[in-house]
Amino acid sequence: MKTAWPLLWSRRKKWVIASLASLCIIALILEGGNSGGGGGGGAGNNDEDDDDGYTGDGYAGSLRWPNPESIKGVIPNNAIYVTLDPTLVRRDDGKLFLLTTRAQHGSTWTADSLYGPWEYQGDTLDEQGGAPSVHRVGNTWAMFHNQHFDYSTVGVSHPESSSPFHDASIVVQTSDTLEPKSWVRQGRLNITWAMKYNVLDAALLTVNSTTAARDGTTGQRQQQHLLTFGSYQEGLFQVPLANPPFKLADNAMSLMTHLERNTTAVQPRDQTEAAYIFARKGWYYLFYSSGRCCPEHSPQTGQLQWMRYDQAYRVVVCRSRRPGGGYVDREGRDCLTENGGTVVLASHDEIFAPGGQGVLDDPEAGLILYYHYARYDMARDKVDDTRKGFLFGWNKLRFDRDEWPYIDGA
């Protein structure tokens, strides 16, 4: 399938965003029985007795999730700006920066509080890019984002390499301030093209370790930078980066690991993407989005049509004692070989297709899970077509006695 514009701005599903920038979404009424209430009924209490297993059909167990925290100002209650694929960081002076996918160059928002008010600061980049992921690296900030790439220039002749999503690549930018258009391009990560993955949705994890000297004393402190990526196809992958993490490490492709694959996801199979790894108390938590994020053009009418409720994005988690593999869900199912995955947040009430998530440990609210979502109009039984599409939300993130994450208030 060919794209009608020069840039696949964002994730595998982002081909719709250029249309969203110029069109109000005309959502079709969702199929009966797939609307309204929360993610499966009852109140739930987040202990080990709750059935919150991921089955791939949209069922999210007995939990019922709270609405996003109230935010003052134009986010999330905006009808103008698309706040898709959020990445959220707090600068040393206390100012919060929210970078999102929008049109060709992205958007930057700032606030002093997570509760707002948020102020729009302008385009993030001077060049094209989407699905930003920002991380602190030493005394600077690094952003990884998606961008089209002509793989024929590096000898790839496969016909799919020029098709949407398969022609994506990951670019690294740095900034000392996070301010709009302060970003300096460091280059494209030379991840080898392959059919089994799309080079989208990058997230950096830095693992600190200390080497032991031969005499038994403590040696040098080292950092290992790992980049997780992937969108649909065969799931999520990871490669090591150099130090600083602005290019691939030596022999990175031979060291690539396969983290997650789910063949029970909604059609087409393996619809998982948008990974984010968070380290806590010796565990590595692999958060990702499963399902469909966005509306697609109806082959019958040509209009944008939202997916069914049971096919919509949801936030899923697996965990491991090591960052490079061995991830399992709460039921002990392997997330690579046994279709594992535990749902953390799914569609409920007026919140539709939450995903594109990240985790922030913030001095104001503690641990939070942030994400984008679409507003569901329960009275009209359809996605709210008075808005451009995607809004920004967050909730406090808690961990139970077995160290599994859940949304506060679920």
C-alpha positions as CSV (number, residue, x, y, z in Angstrom):
1,M,0.0,0.0,0.0
2,K,1.4,3.4,-1.0
3,T,1.2,6.5,1.2
4,A,-0.1,9.6,-0.4
5,W,2.3,11.9,1.4
6,P,6.2,11.9,1.6
7,L,6.6,11.1,5.3
8,L,5.3,8.2,7.4
9,W,5.3,10.5,10.3
10,S,5.1,8.1,13.1
11,R,4.4,4.5,14.1
12,R,3.1,1.8,11.9
13,K,-0.3,3.1,12.4
14,K,0.5,6.8,11.8
15,W,-0.5,6.9,8.2
16,V,-3.7,8.4,9.4
17,I,-2.2,11.4,11.1
18,A,-1.8,13.5,8.0
19,S,-5.5,13.0,7.4
20,L,-6.3,13.9,11.0
21,A,-4.4,17.2,10.6
22,S,-6.8,18.3,8.0
23,L,-10.0,16.4,8.6
24,C,-12.2,16.1,11.6
25,I,-12.7,12.4,12.3
26,I,-16.0,11.0,11.0
27,A,-16.3,8.1,13.2
28,L,-18.8,5.3,12.3
29,I,-20.9,3.9,14.9
30,L,-19.1,1.0,16.6
31,E,-20.5,-2.5,16.5
32,G,-23.2,-3.2,19.0
33,G,-22.1,-4.6,22.3
34,N,-18.6,-3.1,22.1
35,S,-19.2,0.3,23.6
36,G,-19.9,2.1,26.8
37,G,-18.6,0.5,30.0
38,G,-15.2,-0.2,31.3
39,G,-12.8,-3.0,30.6
40,G,-14.8,-6.0,31.5
41,G,-17.1,-5.1,34.4
42,G,-16.6,-5.4,38.2
43,A,-14.6,-3.1,40.4
44,G,-11.6,-5.4,41.1
45,N,-9.0,-5.0,43.9
46,N,-5.7,-5.5,42.1
47,D,-4.6,-8.5,44.1
48,E,-3.4,-11.8,42.7
49,D,-7.0,-13.2,42.6
50,D,-8.0,-10.7,39.9
51,D,-8.3,-12.2,36.4
52,D,-6.4,-9.5,34.4
53,G,-4.8,-11.8,31.8
54,Y,-4.4,-10.7,28.2
55,T,-6.3,-12.9,25.9
56,G,-5.8,-10.9,22.6
57,D,-9.5,-10.4,22.0
58,G,-9.8,-7.1,24.0
59,Y,-10.9,-8.7,27.2
60,A,-9.0,-7.0,30.1
61,G,-10.2,-9.0,33.1
62,S,-12.3,-7.8,36.0
63,L,-10.6,-4.4,36.5
64,R,-12.4,-1.2,35.9
65,W,-10.0,1.7,35.4
66,P,-10.3,5.3,36.6
67,N,-10.4,8.3,34.3
68,P,-7.2,10.3,33.7
69,E,-6.3,12.9,36.3
70,S,-7.9,16.2,35.8
71,I,-5.8,18.7,33.9
72,K,-6.3,22.4,33.6
73,G,-6.1,24.2,30.3
74,V,-6.2,23.0,26.7
75,I,-4.9,19.5,27.4
76,P,-6.6,17.1,27.3
77,N,-9.8,19.0,26.5
78,N,-8.6,20.4,23.2
79,A,-10.3,20.3,19.8
80,I,-7.4,21.8,17.9
81,Y,-4.2,20.0,18.6
82,V,-3.4,16.3,18.3
83,T,-1.5,15.1,21.3
84,L,-0.4,11.7,20.0
85,D,2.6,9.5,21.0
86,P,3.5,11.5,24.1
87,T,6.9,11.6,25.7
88,L,7.1,13.4,29.0
89,V,10.2,14.6,31.0
90,R,10.9,17.2,33.7
91,R,13.8,19.6,33.3
92,D,16.2,20.4,36.1
93,D,14.5,23.8,36.7
94,G,11.2,22.0,37.3
95,K,9.5,22.7,34.0
96,L,7.7,19.8,32.3
97,F,8.1,19.1,28.6
98,L,5.5,17.1,26.7
99,L,6.5,16.3,23.1
100,T,3.9,14.7,20.8
101,T,3.3,13.6,17.2
102,R,1.5,16.3,15.2
103,A,1.6,17.1,11.5
104,Q,5.2,17.1,10.1
105,H,7.3,18.5,12.9
106,G,5.7,17.5,16.1
107,S,4.5,19.7,19.0
108,T,6.1,20.8,22.3
109,W,4.0,21.7,25.4
110,T,5.2,22.9,28.8
111,A,3.8,23.2,32.3
112,D,5.0,23.7,35.8
113,S,2.6,21.0,37.1
114,L,1.3,17.7,35.8
115,Y,-2.1,19.1,36.4
116,G,-1.5,22.0,34.1
117,P,-2.2,24.4,32.7
118,W,-0.2,23.3,29.7
119,E,1.0,25.8,27.1
120,Y,1.7,25.1,23.5
121,Q,5.3,26.2,22.5
122,G,5.4,25.3,18.8
123,D,6.9,22.8,16.5
124,T,9.4,20.5,18.0
125,L,11.7,19.9,14.9
126,D,12.8,21.7,11.8
127,E,12.7,18.4,10.0
128,Q,10.1,15.7,9.7
129,G,9.7,13.2,12.5
130,G,7.2,11.5,14.7
131,A,6.7,9.3,17.8
132,P,9.3,11.2,19.8
133,S,11.0,9.4,22.8
134,V,13.1,11.7,25.0
135,H,15.7,10.5,27.6
136,R,18.3,12.2,29.7
137,V,21.8,11.2,28.7
138,G,24.5,12.8,30.9
139,N,24.1,16.5,30.7
140,T,22.0,16.5,27.6
141,W,18.8,15.2,26.3
142,A,18.4,12.6,23.5
143,M,15.4,12.2,21.3
144,F,14.7,9.2,19.2
145,H,12.0,9.6,16.5
146,N,10.6,7.9,13.4
147,Q,11.4,9.1,9.9
148,H,11.1,7.8,6.3
149,F,14.2,6.4,4.8
150,D,15.0,5.2,1.2
151,Y,16.5,1.8,1.9
152,S,17.5,1.4,-1.7
153,T,20.4,3.8,-1.0
154,V,21.9,1.2,1.3
155,G,21.3,-1.7,-1.1
156,V,17.9,-3.0,0.0
157,S,16.0,-4.2,-3.0
158,H,13.0,-5.9,-1.3
159,P,9.8,-4.4,-2.8
160,E,8.3,-3.9,0.7
161,S,11.1,-1.7,1.8
162,S,9.5,1.3,0.1
163,S,6.0,0.7,1.4
164,P,4.4,2.4,4.4
165,F,5.8,1.4,7.8
166,H,8.5,-0.8,6.2
167,D,10.2,2.4,5.0
168,A,10.6,3.8,8.5
169,S,13.8,4.5,10.3
170,I,14.9,5.9,13.7
171,V,16.8,9.2,13.9
172,V,18.6,10.5,17.0
173,Q,18.6,14.2,18.0
174,T,20.1,16.0,21.0
175,S,19.3,19.2,22.9
176,D,20.6,20.9,26.0
177,T,17.3,22.7,26.7
178,L,14.4,20.7,25.3
179,E,13.1,23.9,23.7
180,P,11.4,23.8,20.3
181,K,13.8,23.6,17.4
182,S,16.8,23.4,19.7
183,W,17.4,19.8,18.5
184,V,20.6,18.9,16.7
185,R,20.5,15.8,14.4
186,Q,23.1,13.2,15.3
187,G,22.2,10.7,12.6
188,R,20.1,7.7,11.6
189,L,20.5,4.4,13.5
190,N,21.7,1.9,10.9
191,I,19.3,-0.9,11.9
192,T,19.3,-3.5,9.2
193,W,16.1,-3.6,7.2
194,A,14.1,-6.8,7.7
195,M,10.5,-8.0,7.1
196,K,10.2,-9.3,10.7
197,Y,10.0,-5.8,12.2
198,N,9.3,-2.2,11.4
199,V,12.0,0.3,12.6
200,L,9.6,2.4,14.6
201,D,8.8,3.4,18.2
202,A,12.2,3.6,19.8
203,A,12.7,3.7,23.6
204,L,16.0,3.9,25.4
205,L,17.0,2.0,28.5
206,T,20.3,2.7,30.3
207,V,21.5,-0.1,32.6
208,N,24.2,0.9,35.1
209,S,26.6,-1.8,36.2
210,T,29.9,-2.1,38.1
211,T,32.7,-4.4,37.0
212,A,34.7,-6.4,39.5
213,A,38.4,-6.0,39.4
214,R,40.7,-9.1,39.4
215,D,41.7,-8.5,43.0
216,G,38.1,-8.7,44.1
217,T,37.6,-5.0,44.6
218,T,35.0,-2.9,42.9
219,G,35.9,-1.9,39.4
220,Q,34.7,0.7,37.1
221,R,31.1,1.8,36.8
222,Q,29.7,1.1,33.3
223,Q,26.6,2.0,31.4
224,Q,24.9,-0.1,28.8
225,H,22.4,1.6,26.5
226,L,19.7,-0.6,25.0
227,L,17.2,0.5,22.4
228,T,13.9,-1.3,22.2
229,F,11.8,-0.9,19.0
230,G,9.3,-2.6,16.8
231,S,5.8,-2.2,15.5
232,Y,3.5,-5.0,14.4
233,Q,5.1,-7.8,12.2
234,E,6.8,-10.1,14.8
235,G,6.7,-7.8,17.8
236,L,9.4,-6.0,19.8
237,F,13.1,-6.2,19.5
238,Q,16.2,-4.7,21.2
239,V,19.7,-3.6,20.1
240,P,22.6,-2.3,22.0
241,L,23.8,1.3,21.4
242,A,27.2,2.9,21.7
243,N,28.1,5.2,24.6
244,P,26.9,7.9,24.2
245,P,23.8,6.3,22.6
246,F,23.7,8.2,19.4
247,K,24.7,5.3,17.1
248,L,24.6,1.5,17.2
249,A,27.2,-0.4,19.2
250,D,29.8,-2.5,17.5
251,N,28.2,-5.7,16.1
252,A,24.8,-4.5,17.3
253,M,22.8,-6.4,14.8
254,S,24.4,-9.7,15.8
255,L,23.5,-8.9,19.4
256,M,19.8,-8.1,18.6
257,T,17.3,-9.8,20.9
258,H,13.6,-10.6,20.4
259,L,11.6,-9.5,23.4
260,E,7.9,-10.0,22.7
261,R,5.5,-11.5,20.1
262,N,1.8,-12.1,20.4
263,T,0.1,-14.1,17.8
264,T,-3.3,-13.8,19.5
265,A,-3.5,-10.0,19.0
266,V,-6.3,-8.5,16.9
267,Q,-6.0,-8.9,13.2
268,P,-3.6,-8.5,11.5
269,R,-1.6,-10.6,13.9
270,D,1.1,-9.4,16.2
271,Q,-0.2,-5.9,16.5
272,T,2.0,-4.8,19.3
273,E,4.2,-1.7,19.4
274,A,5.3,1.4,21.4
275,A,7.5,-0.3,23.9
276,Y,8.8,1.4,27.1
277,I,11.0,-0.4,29.6
278,F,11.0,0.8,33.2
279,A,13.4,-0.6,35.8
280,R,12.3,-1.0,39.5
281,K,13.6,-3.1,42.4
282,G,15.6,-5.5,40.2
283,W,12.7,-6.0,37.7
284,Y,12.5,-4.7,34.1
285,Y,8.9,-3.9,33.1
286,L,8.2,-4.0,29.4
287,F,5.1,-1.8,28.8
288,Y,3.7,-1.8,25.3
289,S,0.5,-1.1,23.3
290,S,-1.5,-3.9,21.8
291,G,-4.3,-3.6,19.3
292,R,-5.1,-0.8,16.8
293,C,-4.4,2.8,17.7
294,C,-6.1,4.7,15.0
295,P,-9.0,4.9,12.5
296,E,-8.4,3.6,9.0
297,H,-10.0,4.5,5.6
298,S,-13.1,2.4,4.9
299,P,-12.7,0.5,1.6
300,Q,-16.4,1.1,1.0
301,T,-16.7,4.8,1.7
302,G,-13.2,6.1,1.9
303,Q,-14.0,7.8,5.2
304,L,-12.0,7.3,8.3
305,Q,-13.5,4.6,10.4
306,W,-12.6,3.7,14.0
307,M,-12.0,0.1,15.0
308,R,-14.3,-1.9,17.2
309,Y,-14.0,-1.6,20.9
310,D,-12.4,-5.0,21.3
311,Q,-9.7,-4.1,18.7
312,A,-8.6,-0.8,20.3
313,Y,-5.3,0.0,21.8
314,R,-4.6,-1.2,25.4
315,V,-1.6,-0.9,27.6
316,V,0.1,-4.3,28.4
317,V,3.0,-5.2,30.6
318,C,5.5,-8.1,31.0
319,R,8.5,-8.2,33.2
320,S,11.9,-9.9,33.5
321,R,15.0,-9.9,35.8
322,R,17.1,-9.0,32.9
323,P,16.5,-6.2,30.3
324,G,17.3,-8.2,27.2
325,G,14.7,-11.0,27.4
326,G,12.9,-13.6,29.5
327,Y,9.8,-11.4,29.9
328,V,6.7,-13.1,31.4
329,D,3.2,-11.9,32.4
330,R,1.5,-12.1,35.7
331,E,0.3,-15.6,35.0
332,G,3.8,-16.8,34.2
333,R,3.3,-17.0,30.4
334,D,6.3,-16.2,28.3
335,C,5.7,-13.0,26.4
336,L,7.8,-14.1,23.4
337,T,6.7,-17.8,23.0
338,E,3.4,-18.1,24.8
339,N,1.5,-15.0,23.9
340,G,1.9,-13.6,27.4
341,G,0.9,-10.1,28.5
342,T,-1.0,-8.5,31.4
343,V,-3.4,-5.6,30.7
344,V,-2.7,-2.5,32.7
345,L,-5.1,-0.1,31.0
346,A,-7.8,-0.5,28.3
347,S,-10.8,1.3,26.9
348,H,-13.4,2.3,29.5
349,D,-16.2,4.8,29.9
350,E,-15.2,7.8,27.7
351,I,-11.6,6.7,27.4
352,F,-11.0,4.9,24.1
353,A,-7.8,3.2,22.8
354,P,-5.3,4.3,25.5
355,G,-1.7,3.7,24.5
356,G,1.6,5.1,23.2
357,Q,2.5,5.0,26.9
358,G,5.5,5.9,29.1
359,V,6.4,5.9,32.8
360,L,7.7,9.0,34.7
361,D,8.9,9.0,38.2
362,D,8.0,12.6,39.1
363,P,8.6,14.6,42.4
364,E,5.0,16.0,42.2
365,A,2.9,12.9,41.8
366,G,5.4,10.0,42.1
367,L,5.2,7.2,39.5
368,I,2.8,7.9,36.7
369,L,1.7,6.2,33.5
370,Y,1.0,8.7,30.7
371,Y,-0.6,7.9,27.4
372,H,-2.8,9.2,24.6
373,Y,-6.4,8.3,24.0
374,A,-9.5,9.2,22.0
375,R,-12.7,10.5,23.6
376,Y,-15.6,8.2,23.3
377,D,-19.1,9.8,23.2
378,M,-21.2,7.4,25.2
379,A,-24.4,9.2,24.5
380,R,-23.9,8.9,20.8
381,D,-22.2,5.5,21.0
382,K,-19.2,6.6,18.9
383,V,-15.9,8.2,19.1
384,D,-16.3,12.0,19.6
385,D,-16.0,13.5,16.1
386,T,-15.9,17.1,17.4
387,R,-12.2,16.6,18.2
388,K,-9.2,16.0,16.1
389,G,-8.6,12.7,17.7
390,F,-6.0,12.1,20.3
391,L,-5.7,13.6,23.8
392,F,-3.1,13.4,26.6
393,G,-3.8,11.7,29.9
394,W,-2.0,10.3,33.0
395,N,-2.7,8.3,36.1
396,K,-0.7,7.4,39.2
397,L,1.0,4.0,38.9
398,R,1.1,1.7,41.8
399,F,2.7,-1.8,42.5
400,D,1.0,-4.6,44.4
401,R,2.7,-6.8,46.9
402,D,4.0,-9.1,44.1
403,E,5.5,-6.0,42.4
404,W,3.0,-6.0,39.5
405,P,1.9,-2.5,38.3
406,Y,-1.6,-1.3,38.3
407,I,-3.4,2.1,37.9
408,D,-4.2,3.8,41.1
409,G,-7.9,3.6,41.7
410,A,-8.5,0.6,39.5
